[in-house]
């Protein structure tokens, strides 16, 4: 089954946040956001606000990504942390009301 994509993202961007460097690469159907550590990823999520608004933002963003046929992967150099959009599907996150997202625990 082929999924229609109404949006393609081609990018290669590096962002410096203090002493840390975040890279964003898009190959058309997916975008990979690589942060140097889990702690920086957690800090960035914490700065989005309290749990309920963050859950709502992630839910809306992941539904939007799925609707246009894109996947966003947030990762460190060594492991995948979160997948949102077209390839995100997690029963665990659906339990807390977040669809089209997958938290990678291992």
CORKABEL-V245926 format. One record per residue. N is the residue number from 1. RES is the residue in one small letter. PSI is psi in whole degrees, -180 to 180 (none if undefined). Layout:
BEGIN
{{N	RES	PSI} {N	RES	PSI}}
END
This chain:
BEGIN
{{1	x	127} {2	x	131} {3	x	129} {4	x	136} {5	x	128} {6	x	0} {7	x	134} {8	x	139} {9	x	121} {10	x	115} {11	x	156} {12	x	92} {13	x	141} {14	x	132} {15	x	130} {16	x	126} {17	x	99} {18	x	-124} {19	x	-1} {20	x	151} {21	x	128} {22	x	131} {23	x	143} {24	x	120} {25	x	130} {26	x	135} {27	x	14} {28	x	-64} {29	x	-14} {30	x	155} {31	x	129} {32	x	123} {33	x	113} {34	x	120} {35	x	152} {36	x	-20} {37	x	159} {38	x	-38} {39	x	-38} {40	x	-41} {41	x	-44} {42	x	-42} {43	x	-42} {44	x	-41} {45	x	-41} {46	x	-35} {47	x	-11} {48	x	-19} {49	x	-166} {50	x	171} {51	x	-47} {52	x	-50} {53	x	-37} {54	x	-45} {55	x	-42} {56	x	-42} {57	x	-45} {58	x	-42} {59	x	-49} {60	x	-43} {61	x	-44} {62	x	-36} {63	x	-40} {64	x	-46} {65	x	-46} {66	x	-40} {67	x	-32} {68	x	3} {69	x	26} {70	x	158} {71	x	136} {72	x	128} {73	x	126} {74	x	127} {75	x	165} {76	x	176} {77	x	-24} {78	x	-16} {79	x	155} {80	x	135} {81	x	-49} {82	x	136} {83	x	130} {84	x	149} {85	x	-141} {86	x	-41} {87	x	5} {88	x	120} {89	x	108} {90	x	123} {91	x	-31} {92	x	-47} {93	x	-31} {94	x	-30} {95	x	-31} {96	x	13} {97	x	14} {98	x	113} {99	x	163} {100	x	36} {101	x	150} {102	x	127} {103	x	126} {104	x	108} {105	x	-18} {106	x	none}}
END
